[in-house]
Amino acid sequence: MTTQISYEPCHLPCPDMRHHSLTQEDKDRGLVWIKKVRAELESKRVQNETERERRNRRWRMKLREKSLRLPDRVVRRNQNETALY
């Protein structure tokens, strides 16, 4: 005897949820508020930041920007090299 089990996709949201009815204006307004909150948190963090933390943050920011400027490169392996994955 076999029993058929059906699963509802829990990773998909219900179409009657509130965020599905947002207009583009509502979404834009939400993005503006997110930017404001981020700016407030940034100013609070900068006020409470020590000199060492500030240097570390700047160094990490420069490193991130540098890594984003790297050209796309293709890694070529020799025939004798094997992947250890």
PyMOL Python script that loads the backbone (N, CA, C, O; Angstrom):
from pymol import cmd

cmd.read_pdbstr("""\
ATOM      1  N   MET A   1       0.839  -1.173   0.000  1.00  0.00           N
ATOM      2  CA  MET A   1       0.000   0.000   0.000  1.00  0.00           C
ATOM      3  C   MET A   1       0.883   1.234   0.000  1.00  0.00           C
ATOM      4  O   MET A   1       1.740   1.395   0.869  1.00  0.00           O
ATOM      5  N   THR A   2       0.677   2.086  -0.956  1.00  0.00           N
ATOM      6  CA  THR A   2       1.465   3.310  -1.026  1.00  0.00           C
ATOM      7  C   THR A   2       0.582   4.498  -0.678  1.00  0.00           C
ATOM      8  O   THR A   2      -0.598   4.552  -1.024  1.00  0.00           O
ATOM      9  N   THR A   3       1.180   5.421   0.001  1.00  0.00           N
ATOM     10  CA  THR A   3       0.466   6.627   0.391  1.00  0.00           C
ATOM     11  C   THR A   3       1.109   7.804  -0.320  1.00  0.00           C
ATOM     12  O   THR A   3       2.328   7.977  -0.292  1.00  0.00           O
ATOM     13  N   GLN A   4       0.295   8.585  -0.939  1.00  0.00           N
ATOM     14  CA  GLN A   4       0.813   9.757  -1.627  1.00  0.00           C
ATOM     15  C   GLN A   4       0.834  10.928  -0.658  1.00  0.00           C
ATOM     16  O   GLN A   4      -0.182  11.286  -0.062  1.00  0.00           O
ATOM     17  N   ILE A   5       2.001  11.508  -0.517  1.00  0.00           N
ATOM     18  CA  ILE A   5       2.177  12.638   0.388  1.00  0.00           C
ATOM     19  C   ILE A   5       2.463  13.866  -0.464  1.00  0.00           C
ATOM     20  O   ILE A   5       3.340  13.848  -1.328  1.00  0.00           O
ATOM     21  N   SER A   6       1.732  14.906  -0.215  1.00  0.00           N
ATOM     22  CA  SER A   6       1.987  16.147  -0.954  1.00  0.00           C
ATOM     23  C   SER A   6       2.497  17.200   0.018  1.00  0.00           C
ATOM     24  O   SER A   6       1.999  17.336   1.135  1.00  0.00           O
ATOM     25  N   TYR A   7       3.478  17.922  -0.423  1.00  0.00           N
ATOM     26  CA  TYR A   7       4.086  18.971   0.387  1.00  0.00           C
ATOM     27  C   TYR A   7       3.777  20.318  -0.240  1.00  0.00           C
ATOM     28  O   TYR A   7       3.855  20.488  -1.457  1.00  0.00           O
ATOM     29  N   GLU A   8       3.431  21.253   0.596  1.00  0.00           N
ATOM     30  CA  GLU A   8       3.280  22.617   0.117  1.00  0.00           C
ATOM     31  C   GLU A   8       4.653  23.282   0.187  1.00  0.00           C
ATOM     32  O   GLU A   8       5.366  23.113   1.176  1.00  0.00           O
ATOM     33  N   PRO A   9       5.022  24.013  -0.817  1.00  0.00           N
ATOM     34  CA  PRO A   9       6.348  24.636  -0.795  1.00  0.00           C
ATOM     35  C   PRO A   9       6.404  25.734   0.265  1.00  0.00           C
ATOM     36  O   PRO A   9       5.854  26.819   0.079  1.00  0.00           O
ATOM     37  N   CYS A  10       7.062  25.443   1.357  1.00  0.00           N
ATOM     38  CA  CYS A  10       7.123  26.404   2.460  1.00  0.00           C
ATOM     39  C   CYS A  10       8.087  27.546   2.152  1.00  0.00           C
ATOM     40  O   CYS A  10       8.039  28.584   2.812  1.00  0.00           O
ATOM     41  N   HIS A  11       8.964  27.373   1.160  1.00  0.00           N
ATOM     42  CA  HIS A  11       9.904  28.432   0.829  1.00  0.00           C
ATOM     43  C   HIS A  11       9.267  29.505  -0.052  1.00  0.00           C
ATOM     44  O   HIS A  11       9.854  30.567  -0.257  1.00  0.00           O
ATOM     45  N   LEU A  12       8.067  29.233  -0.574  1.00  0.00           N
ATOM     46  CA  LEU A  12       7.373  30.232  -1.379  1.00  0.00           C
ATOM     47  C   LEU A  12       6.351  30.965  -0.511  1.00  0.00           C
ATOM     48  O   LEU A  12       5.574  30.319   0.192  1.00  0.00           O
ATOM     49  N   PRO A  13       6.334  32.284  -0.543  1.00  0.00           N
ATOM     50  CA  PRO A  13       5.388  33.022   0.292  1.00  0.00           C
ATOM     51  C   PRO A  13       3.960  32.932  -0.250  1.00  0.00           C
ATOM     52  O   PRO A  13       3.744  32.683  -1.436  1.00  0.00           O
ATOM     53  N   CYS A  14       3.026  33.132   0.617  1.00  0.00           N
ATOM     54  CA  CYS A  14       1.622  33.144   0.198  1.00  0.00           C
ATOM     55  C   CYS A  14       1.353  34.407  -0.614  1.00  0.00           C
ATOM     56  O   CYS A  14       1.879  35.469  -0.280  1.00  0.00           O
ATOM     57  N   PRO A  15       0.558  34.319  -1.655  1.00  0.00           N
ATOM     58  CA  PRO A  15       0.292  35.516  -2.462  1.00  0.00           C
ATOM     59  C   PRO A  15      -0.553  36.564  -1.751  1.00  0.00           C
ATOM     60  O   PRO A  15      -0.604  37.708  -2.203  1.00  0.00           O
ATOM     61  N   ASP A  16      -1.219  36.210  -0.646  1.00  0.00           N
ATOM     62  CA  ASP A  16      -2.032  37.200   0.048  1.00  0.00           C
ATOM     63  C   ASP A  16      -1.278  37.905   1.171  1.00  0.00           C
ATOM     64  O   ASP A  16      -1.892  38.597   1.983  1.00  0.00           O
ATOM     65  N   MET A  17       0.028  37.742   1.229  1.00  0.00           N
ATOM     66  CA  MET A  17       0.816  38.428   2.251  1.00  0.00           C
ATOM     67  C   MET A  17       0.921  39.907   1.895  1.00  0.00           C
ATOM     68  O   MET A  17       0.782  40.285   0.732  1.00  0.00           O
ATOM     69  N   ARG A  18       1.165  40.732   2.898  1.00  0.00           N
ATOM     70  CA  ARG A  18       1.141  42.186   2.711  1.00  0.00           C
ATOM     71  C   ARG A  18       2.185  42.675   1.715  1.00  0.00           C
ATOM     72  O   ARG A  18       1.902  43.577   0.926  1.00  0.00           O
ATOM     73  N   HIS A  19       3.383  42.102   1.734  1.00  0.00           N
ATOM     74  CA  HIS A  19       4.437  42.646   0.879  1.00  0.00           C
ATOM     75  C   HIS A  19       4.180  42.380  -0.601  1.00  0.00           C
ATOM     76  O   HIS A  19       4.826  42.998  -1.448  1.00  0.00           O
ATOM     77  N   HIS A  20       3.264  41.490  -0.935  1.00  0.00           N
ATOM     78  CA  HIS A  20       2.955  41.258  -2.340  1.00  0.00           C
ATOM     79  C   HIS A  20       2.096  42.374  -2.919  1.00  0.00           C
ATOM     80  O   HIS A  20       2.046  42.548  -4.137  1.00  0.00           O
ATOM     81  N   SER A  21       1.430  43.121  -2.072  1.00  0.00           N
ATOM     82  CA  SER A  21       0.557  44.175  -2.565  1.00  0.00           C
ATOM     83  C   SER A  21       1.230  45.551  -2.549  1.00  0.00           C
ATOM     84  O   SER A  21       0.558  46.562  -2.756  1.00  0.00           O
ATOM     85  N   LEU A  22       2.535  45.608  -2.309  1.00  0.00           N
ATOM     86  CA  LEU A  22       3.229  46.889  -2.283  1.00  0.00           C
ATOM     87  C   LEU A  22       3.374  47.434  -3.695  1.00  0.00           C
ATOM     88  O   LEU A  22       3.665  46.702  -4.641  1.00  0.00           O
ATOM     89  N   THR A  23       3.164  48.721  -3.808  1.00  0.00           N
ATOM     90  CA  THR A  23       3.373  49.383  -5.100  1.00  0.00           C
ATOM     91  C   THR A  23       4.841  49.768  -5.215  1.00  0.00           C
ATOM     92  O   THR A  23       5.597  49.653  -4.251  1.00  0.00           O
ATOM     93  N   GLN A  24       5.233  50.217  -6.375  1.00  0.00           N
ATOM     94  CA  GLN A  24       6.615  50.643  -6.572  1.00  0.00           C
ATOM     95  C   GLN A  24       6.947  51.850  -5.693  1.00  0.00           C
ATOM     96  O   GLN A  24       8.078  51.984  -5.227  1.00  0.00           O
ATOM     97  N   GLU A  25       5.975  52.720  -5.469  1.00  0.00           N
ATOM     98  CA  GLU A  25       6.188  53.886  -4.587  1.00  0.00           C
ATOM     99  C   GLU A  25       6.473  53.437  -3.164  1.00  0.00           C
ATOM    100  O   GLU A  25       7.352  53.986  -2.500  1.00  0.00           O
ATOM    101  N   ASP A  26       5.721  52.425  -2.686  1.00  0.00           N
ATOM    102  CA  ASP A  26       5.953  51.914  -1.341  1.00  0.00           C
ATOM    103  C   ASP A  26       7.342  51.301  -1.219  1.00  0.00           C
ATOM    104  O   ASP A  26       8.027  51.487  -0.213  1.00  0.00           O
ATOM    105  N   LYS A  27       7.748  50.573  -2.244  1.00  0.00           N
ATOM    106  CA  LYS A  27       9.074  49.951  -2.224  1.00  0.00           C
ATOM    107  C   LYS A  27      10.170  51.014  -2.234  1.00  0.00           C
ATOM    108  O   LYS A  27      11.163  50.892  -1.517  1.00  0.00           O
ATOM    109  N   ASP A  28       9.991  52.056  -3.045  1.00  0.00           N
ATOM    110  CA  ASP A  28      10.973  53.144  -3.087  1.00  0.00           C
ATOM    111  C   ASP A  28      11.053  53.869  -1.752  1.00  0.00           C
ATOM    112  O   ASP A  28      12.140  54.215  -1.290  1.00  0.00           O
ATOM    113  N   ARG A  29       9.895  54.098  -1.132  1.00  0.00           N
ATOM    114  CA  ARG A  29       9.874  54.758   0.167  1.00  0.00           C
ATOM    115  C   ARG A  29      10.592  53.892   1.212  1.00  0.00           C
ATOM    116  O   ARG A  29      11.306  54.415   2.067  1.00  0.00           O
ATOM    117  N   GLY A  30      10.403  52.588   1.142  1.00  0.00           N
ATOM    118  CA  GLY A  30      11.091  51.678   2.060  1.00  0.00           C
ATOM    119  C   GLY A  30      12.596  51.724   1.872  1.00  0.00           C
ATOM    120  O   GLY A  30      13.345  51.685   2.848  1.00  0.00           O
ATOM    121  N   LEU A  31      13.051  51.806   0.617  1.00  0.00           N
ATOM    122  CA  LEU A  31      14.487  51.892   0.364  1.00  0.00           C
ATOM    123  C   LEU A  31      15.071  53.187   0.902  1.00  0.00           C
ATOM    124  O   LEU A  31      16.202  53.210   1.388  1.00  0.00           O
ATOM    125  N   VAL A  32      14.297  54.270   0.815  1.00  0.00           N
ATOM    126  CA  VAL A  32      14.763  55.549   1.367  1.00  0.00           C
ATOM    127  C   VAL A  32      14.921  55.435   2.882  1.00  0.00           C
ATOM    128  O   VAL A  32      15.901  55.918   3.449  1.00  0.00           O
ATOM    129  N   TRP A  33      13.952  54.796   3.529  1.00  0.00           N
ATOM    130  CA  TRP A  33      14.037  54.629   4.981  1.00  0.00           C
ATOM    131  C   TRP A  33      15.216  53.738   5.367  1.00  0.00           C
ATOM    132  O   TRP A  33      15.873  53.986   6.379  1.00  0.00           O
ATOM    133  N   ILE A  34      15.483  52.731   4.592  1.00  0.00           N
ATOM    134  CA  ILE A  34      16.634  51.864   4.877  1.00  0.00           C
ATOM    135  C   ILE A  34      17.926  52.662   4.790  1.00  0.00           C
ATOM    136  O   ILE A  34      18.814  52.496   5.626  1.00  0.00           O
ATOM    137  N   LYS A  35      18.042  53.530   3.780  1.00  0.00           N
ATOM    138  CA  LYS A  35      19.229  54.370   3.650  1.00  0.00           C
ATOM    139  C   LYS A  35      19.379  55.302   4.848  1.00  0.00           C
ATOM    140  O   LYS A  35      20.491  55.507   5.335  1.00  0.00           O
ATOM    141  N   LYS A  36      18.267  55.869   5.330  1.00  0.00           N
ATOM    142  CA  LYS A  36      18.318  56.766   6.485  1.00  0.00           C
ATOM    143  C   LYS A  36      18.780  56.022   7.736  1.00  0.00           C
ATOM    144  O   LYS A  36      19.613  56.520   8.493  1.00  0.00           O
ATOM    145  N   VAL A  37      18.236  54.835   7.943  1.00  0.00           N
ATOM    146  CA  VAL A  37      18.612  54.057   9.125  1.00  0.00           C
ATOM    147  C   VAL A  37      20.081  53.663   9.056  1.00  0.00           C
ATOM    148  O   VAL A  37      20.784  53.714  10.065  1.00  0.00           O
ATOM    149  N   ARG A  38      20.549  53.273   7.880  1.00  0.00           N
ATOM    150  CA  ARG A  38      21.965  52.921   7.724  1.00  0.00           C
ATOM    151  C   ARG A  38      22.854  54.120   8.031  1.00  0.00           C
ATOM    152  O   ARG A  38      23.893  53.976   8.675  1.00  0.00           O
ATOM    153  N   ALA A  39      22.447  55.310   7.569  1.00  0.00           N
ATOM    154  CA  ALA A  39      23.233  56.517   7.823  1.00  0.00           C
ATOM    155  C   ALA A  39      23.277  56.826   9.320  1.00  0.00           C
ATOM    156  O   ALA A  39      24.321  57.208   9.848  1.00  0.00           O
ATOM    157  N   GLU A  40      22.145  56.661   9.998  1.00  0.00           N
ATOM    158  CA  GLU A  40      22.115  56.885  11.447  1.00  0.00           C
ATOM    159  C   GLU A  40      23.032  55.908  12.172  1.00  0.00           C
ATOM    160  O   GLU A  40      23.797  56.304  13.051  1.00  0.00           O
ATOM    161  N   LEU A  41      22.956  54.644  11.808  1.00  0.00           N
ATOM    162  CA  LEU A  41      23.806  53.644  12.456  1.00  0.00           C
ATOM    163  C   LEU A  41      25.281  53.903  12.167  1.00  0.00           C
ATOM    164  O   LEU A  41      26.130  53.705  13.036  1.00  0.00           O
ATOM    165  N   GLU A  42      25.586  54.340  10.955  1.00  0.00           N
ATOM    166  CA  GLU A  42      26.968  54.662  10.599  1.00  0.00           C
ATOM    167  C   GLU A  42      27.485  55.816  11.452  1.00  0.00           C
ATOM    168  O   GLU A  42      28.619  55.773  11.928  1.00  0.00           O
ATOM    169  N   SER A  43      26.665  56.844  11.648  1.00  0.00           N
ATOM    170  CA  SER A  43      27.112  57.989  12.450  1.00  0.00           C
ATOM    171  C   SER A  43      27.311  57.587  13.909  1.00  0.00           C
ATOM    172  O   SER A  43      28.250  58.055  14.554  1.00  0.00           O
ATOM    173  N   LYS A  44      26.445  56.732  14.432  1.00  0.00           N
ATOM    174  CA  LYS A  44      26.623  56.265  15.807  1.00  0.00           C
ATOM    175  C   LYS A  44      27.889  55.433  15.946  1.00  0.00           C
ATOM    176  O   LYS A  44      28.615  55.543  16.934  1.00  0.00           O
ATOM    177  N   ARG A  45      28.145  54.596  14.937  1.00  0.00           N
ATOM    178  CA  ARG A  45      29.328  53.745  14.998  1.00  0.00           C
ATOM    179  C   ARG A  45      30.591  54.582  14.939  1.00  0.00           C
ATOM    180  O   ARG A  45      31.556  54.303  15.651  1.00  0.00           O
ATOM    181  N   VAL A  46      30.593  55.610  14.094  1.00  0.00           N
ATOM    182  CA  VAL A  46      31.770  56.462  13.948  1.00  0.00           C
ATOM    183  C   VAL A  46      32.041  57.220  15.245  1.00  0.00           C
ATOM    184  O   VAL A  46      33.200  57.427  15.606  1.00  0.00           O
ATOM    185  N   GLN A  47      31.002  57.631  15.943  1.00  0.00           N
ATOM    186  CA  GLN A  47      31.182  58.372  17.189  1.00  0.00           C
ATOM    187  C   GLN A  47      31.816  57.502  18.270  1.00  0.00           C
ATOM    188  O   GLN A  47      32.618  57.993  19.064  1.00  0.00           O
ATOM    189  N   ASN A  48      31.468  56.224  18.309  1.00  0.00           N
ATOM    190  CA  ASN A  48      31.957  55.341  19.359  1.00  0.00           C
ATOM    191  C   ASN A  48      33.187  54.544  18.942  1.00  0.00           C
ATOM    192  O   ASN A  48      33.634  53.672  19.687  1.00  0.00           O
ATOM    193  N   GLU A  49      33.734  54.823  17.781  1.00  0.00           N
ATOM    194  CA  GLU A  49      34.819  54.032  17.222  1.00  0.00           C
ATOM    195  C   GLU A  49      36.171  54.514  17.740  1.00  0.00           C
ATOM    196  O   GLU A  49      36.419  55.717  17.821  1.00  0.00           O
ATOM    197  N   THR A  50      37.033  53.579  18.086  1.00  0.00           N
ATOM    198  CA  THR A  50      38.382  53.937  18.494  1.00  0.00           C
ATOM    199  C   THR A  50      39.242  54.143  17.258  1.00  0.00           C
ATOM    200  O   THR A  50      38.837  53.803  16.146  1.00  0.00           O
ATOM    201  N   GLU A  51      40.418  54.696  17.453  1.00  0.00           N
ATOM    202  CA  GLU A  51      41.324  54.940  16.327  1.00  0.00           C
ATOM    203  C   GLU A  51      41.746  53.628  15.669  1.00  0.00           C
ATOM    204  O   GLU A  51      41.847  53.552  14.444  1.00  0.00           O
ATOM    205  N   ARG A  52      41.987  52.620  16.456  1.00  0.00           N
ATOM    206  CA  ARG A  52      42.384  51.315  15.909  1.00  0.00           C
ATOM    207  C   ARG A  52      41.255  50.710  15.069  1.00  0.00           C
ATOM    208  O   ARG A  52      41.505  50.182  13.986  1.00  0.00           O
ATOM    209  N   GLU A  53      40.027  50.783  15.560  1.00  0.00           N
ATOM    210  CA  GLU A  53      38.878  50.267  14.807  1.00  0.00           C
ATOM    211  C   GLU A  53      38.683  51.038  13.514  1.00  0.00           C
ATOM    212  O   GLU A  53      38.340  50.459  12.483  1.00  0.00           O
ATOM    213  N   ARG A  54      38.904  52.362  13.570  1.00  0.00           N
ATOM    214  CA  ARG A  54      38.752  53.201  12.387  1.00  0.00           C
ATOM    215  C   ARG A  54      39.774  52.821  11.321  1.00  0.00           C
ATOM    216  O   ARG A  54      39.426  52.714  10.145  1.00  0.00           O
ATOM    217  N   ARG A  55      41.041  52.613  11.719  1.00  0.00           N
ATOM    218  CA  ARG A  55      42.070  52.202  10.766  1.00  0.00           C
ATOM    219  C   ARG A  55      41.749  50.834  10.166  1.00  0.00           C
ATOM    220  O   ARG A  55      41.914  50.613   8.967  1.00  0.00           O
ATOM    221  N   ASN A  56      41.290  49.926  11.017  1.00  0.00           N
ATOM    222  CA  ASN A  56      40.946  48.585  10.556  1.00  0.00           C
ATOM    223  C   ASN A  56      39.794  48.644   9.547  1.00  0.00           C
ATOM    224  O   ASN A  56      39.828  47.966   8.520  1.00  0.00           O
ATOM    225  N   ARG A  57      38.785  49.451   9.841  1.00  0.00           N
ATOM    226  CA  ARG A  57      37.640  49.578   8.937  1.00  0.00           C
ATOM    227  C   ARG A  57      38.070  50.176   7.603  1.00  0.00           C
ATOM    228  O   ARG A  57      37.646  49.698   6.551  1.00  0.00           O
ATOM    229  N   ARG A  58      38.904  51.213   7.629  1.00  0.00           N
ATOM    230  CA  ARG A  58      39.380  51.832   6.388  1.00  0.00           C
ATOM    231  C   ARG A  58      40.205  50.849   5.568  1.00  0.00           C
ATOM    232  O   ARG A  58      40.066  50.783   4.347  1.00  0.00           O
ATOM    233  N   TRP A  59      41.059  50.091   6.237  1.00  0.00           N
ATOM    234  CA  TRP A  59      41.880  49.112   5.540  1.00  0.00           C
ATOM    235  C   TRP A  59      41.004  48.059   4.866  1.00  0.00           C
ATOM    236  O   TRP A  59      41.233  47.694   3.713  1.00  0.00           O
ATOM    237  N   ARG A  60      39.997  47.574   5.595  1.00  0.00           N
ATOM    238  CA  ARG A  60      39.091  46.583   5.011  1.00  0.00           C
ATOM    239  C   ARG A  60      38.296  47.159   3.841  1.00  0.00           C
ATOM    240  O   ARG A  60      38.040  46.458   2.862  1.00  0.00           O
ATOM    241  N   MET A  61      37.905  48.427   3.935  1.00  0.00           N
ATOM    242  CA  MET A  61      37.164  49.058   2.849  1.00  0.00           C
ATOM    243  C   MET A  61      38.040  49.178   1.602  1.00  0.00           C
ATOM    244  O   MET A  61      37.588  48.900   0.492  1.00  0.00           O
ATOM    245  N   LYS A  62      39.294  49.593   1.789  1.00  0.00           N
ATOM    246  CA  LYS A  62      40.214  49.696   0.660  1.00  0.00           C
ATOM    247  C   LYS A  62      40.471  48.330   0.037  1.00  0.00           C
ATOM    248  O   LYS A  62      40.541  48.198  -1.185  1.00  0.00           O
ATOM    249  N   LEU A  63      40.610  47.325   0.878  1.00  0.00           N
ATOM    250  CA  LEU A  63      40.833  45.970   0.385  1.00  0.00           C
ATOM    251  C   LEU A  63      39.634  45.481  -0.409  1.00  0.00           C
ATOM    252  O   LEU A  63      39.802  44.839  -1.446  1.00  0.00           O
ATOM    253  N   ARG A  64      38.433  45.770   0.058  1.00  0.00           N
ATOM    254  CA  ARG A  64      37.214  45.371  -0.642  1.00  0.00           C
ATOM    255  C   ARG A  64      37.127  46.067  -2.000  1.00  0.00           C
ATOM    256  O   ARG A  64      36.803  45.435  -3.005  1.00  0.00           O
ATOM    257  N   GLU A  65      37.419  47.376  -2.027  1.00  0.00           N
ATOM    258  CA  GLU A  65      37.381  48.112  -3.290  1.00  0.00           C
ATOM    259  C   GLU A  65      38.424  47.588  -4.262  1.00  0.00           C
ATOM    260  O   GLU A  65      38.166  47.478  -5.460  1.00  0.00           O
ATOM    261  N   LYS A  66      39.595  47.268  -3.746  1.00  0.00           N
ATOM    262  CA  LYS A  66      40.661  46.746  -4.598  1.00  0.00           C
ATOM    263  C   LYS A  66      40.261  45.398  -5.189  1.00  0.00           C
ATOM    264  O   LYS A  66      40.526  45.125  -6.359  1.00  0.00           O
ATOM    265  N   SER A  67      39.633  44.570  -4.390  1.00  0.00           N
ATOM    266  CA  SER A  67      39.234  43.254  -4.893  1.00  0.00           C
ATOM    267  C   SER A  67      38.127  43.369  -5.939  1.00  0.00           C
ATOM    268  O   SER A  67      38.030  42.523  -6.828  1.00  0.00           O
ATOM    269  N   LEU A  68      37.300  44.396  -5.845  1.00  0.00           N
ATOM    270  CA  LEU A  68      36.251  44.590  -6.836  1.00  0.00           C
ATOM    271  C   LEU A  68      36.802  45.112  -8.160  1.00  0.00           C
ATOM    272  O   LEU A  68      36.164  44.954  -9.201  1.00  0.00           O
ATOM    273  N   ARG A  69      37.982  45.731  -8.127  1.00  0.00           N
ATOM    274  CA  ARG A  69      38.582  46.265  -9.344  1.00  0.00           C
ATOM    275  C   ARG A  69      39.418  45.244 -10.099  1.00  0.00           C
ATOM    276  O   ARG A  69      39.880  45.528 -11.204  1.00  0.00           O
ATOM    277  N   LEU A  70      39.625  44.056  -9.524  1.00  0.00           N
ATOM    278  CA  LEU A  70      40.436  43.050 -10.193  1.00  0.00           C
ATOM    279  C   LEU A  70      39.747  42.599 -11.477  1.00  0.00           C
ATOM    280  O   LEU A  70      38.526  42.452 -11.508  1.00  0.00           O
ATOM    281  N   PRO A  71      40.518  42.381 -12.526  1.00  0.00           N
ATOM    282  CA  PRO A  71      39.898  41.898 -13.763  1.00  0.00           C
ATOM    283  C   PRO A  71      39.470  40.443 -13.604  1.00  0.00           C
ATOM    284  O   PRO A  71      39.973  39.719 -12.746  1.00  0.00           O
ATOM    285  N   ASP A  72      38.544  40.041 -14.440  1.00  0.00           N
ATOM    286  CA  ASP A  72      38.125  38.643 -14.427  1.00  0.00           C
ATOM    287  C   ASP A  72      39.251  37.803 -15.006  1.00  0.00           C
ATOM    288  O   ASP A  72      39.712  38.052 -16.120  1.00  0.00           O
ATOM    289  N   ARG A  73      39.685  36.825 -14.258  1.00  0.00           N
ATOM    290  CA  ARG A  73      40.794  35.981 -14.700  1.00  0.00           C
ATOM    291  C   ARG A  73      40.357  34.534 -14.711  1.00  0.00           C
ATOM    292  O   ARG A  73      39.542  34.103 -13.896  1.00  0.00           O
ATOM    293  N   VAL A  74      40.899  33.814 -15.624  1.00  0.00           N
ATOM    294  CA  VAL A  74      40.631  32.387 -15.697  1.00  0.00           C
ATOM    295  C   VAL A  74      41.842  31.670 -15.123  1.00  0.00           C
ATOM    296  O   VAL A  74      42.973  31.913 -15.543  1.00  0.00           O
ATOM    297  N   VAL A  75      41.605  30.797 -14.172  1.00  0.00           N
ATOM    298  CA  VAL A  75      42.686  30.040 -13.562  1.00  0.00           C
ATOM    299  C   VAL A  75      42.945  28.819 -14.420  1.00  0.00           C
ATOM    300  O   VAL A  75      42.055  27.999 -14.643  1.00  0.00           O
ATOM    301  N   ARG A  76      44.168  28.709 -14.896  1.00  0.00           N
ATOM    302  CA  ARG A  76      44.545  27.563 -15.723  1.00  0.00           C
ATOM    303  C   ARG A  76      45.420  26.640 -14.904  1.00  0.00           C
ATOM    304  O   ARG A  76      46.309  27.078 -14.174  1.00  0.00           O
ATOM    305  N   ARG A  77      45.157  25.382 -15.036  1.00  0.00           N
ATOM    306  CA  ARG A  77      45.943  24.385 -14.321  1.00  0.00           C
ATOM    307  C   ARG A  77      46.803  23.615 -15.308  1.00  0.00           C
ATOM    308  O   ARG A  77      46.425  23.426 -16.464  1.00  0.00           O
ATOM    309  N   ASN A  78      47.940  23.183 -14.851  1.00  0.00           N
ATOM    310  CA  ASN A  78      48.783  22.325 -15.664  1.00  0.00           C
ATOM    311  C   ASN A  78      48.150  20.946 -15.756  1.00  0.00           C
ATOM    312  O   ASN A  78      47.275  20.591 -14.966  1.00  0.00           O
ATOM    313  N   GLN A  79      48.595  20.200 -16.707  1.00  0.00           N
ATOM    314  CA  GLN A  79      48.048  18.847 -16.852  1.00  0.00           C
ATOM    315  C   GLN A  79      48.434  17.974 -15.663  1.00  0.00           C
ATOM    316  O   GLN A  79      47.712  17.038 -15.319  1.00  0.00           O
ATOM    317  N   ASN A  80      49.551  18.273 -15.042  1.00  0.00           N
ATOM    318  CA  ASN A  80      50.018  17.451 -13.918  1.00  0.00           C
ATOM    319  C   ASN A  80      49.302  17.780 -12.626  1.00  0.00           C
ATOM    320  O   ASN A  80      49.301  16.969 -11.701  1.00  0.00           O
ATOM    321  N   GLU A  81      48.690  18.958 -12.541  1.00  0.00           N
ATOM    322  CA  GLU A  81      47.989  19.347 -11.325  1.00  0.00           C
ATOM    323  C   GLU A  81      46.614  18.693 -11.296  1.00  0.00           C
ATOM    324  O   GLU A  81      45.924  18.599 -12.311  1.00  0.00           O
ATOM    325  N   THR A  82      46.245  18.256 -10.131  1.00  0.00           N
ATOM    326  CA  THR A  82      44.911  17.693  -9.965  1.00  0.00           C
ATOM    327  C   THR A  82      44.206  18.460  -8.873  1.00  0.00           C
ATOM    328  O   THR A  82      44.831  18.933  -7.923  1.00  0.00           O
ATOM    329  N   ALA A  83      42.921  18.577  -9.011  1.00  0.00           N
ATOM    330  CA  ALA A  83      42.136  19.271  -7.992  1.00  0.00           C
ATOM    331  C   ALA A  83      41.968  18.367  -6.783  1.00  0.00           C
ATOM    332  O   ALA A  83      41.738  17.165  -6.915  1.00  0.00           O
ATOM    333  N   LEU A  84      42.083  18.950  -5.627  1.00  0.00           N
ATOM    334  CA  LEU A  84      41.950  18.186  -4.391  1.00  0.00           C
ATOM    335  C   LEU A  84      40.561  18.307  -3.798  1.00  0.00           C
ATOM    336  O   LEU A  84      40.367  18.016  -2.618  1.00  0.00           O
ATOM    337  N   TYR A  85      39.616  18.720  -4.573  1.00  0.00           N
ATOM    338  CA  TYR A  85      38.274  18.958  -4.062  1.00  0.00           C
ATOM    339  C   TYR A  85      37.463  17.707  -4.053  1.00  0.00           C
ATOM    340  O   TYR A  85      36.300  17.728  -3.650  1.00  0.00           O
TER     341      TYR A  85
END
""", "prot")
cmd.dss("prot")
cmd.show_as("cartoon", "prot")
cmd.util.cbc("prot")
cmd.orient("prot")
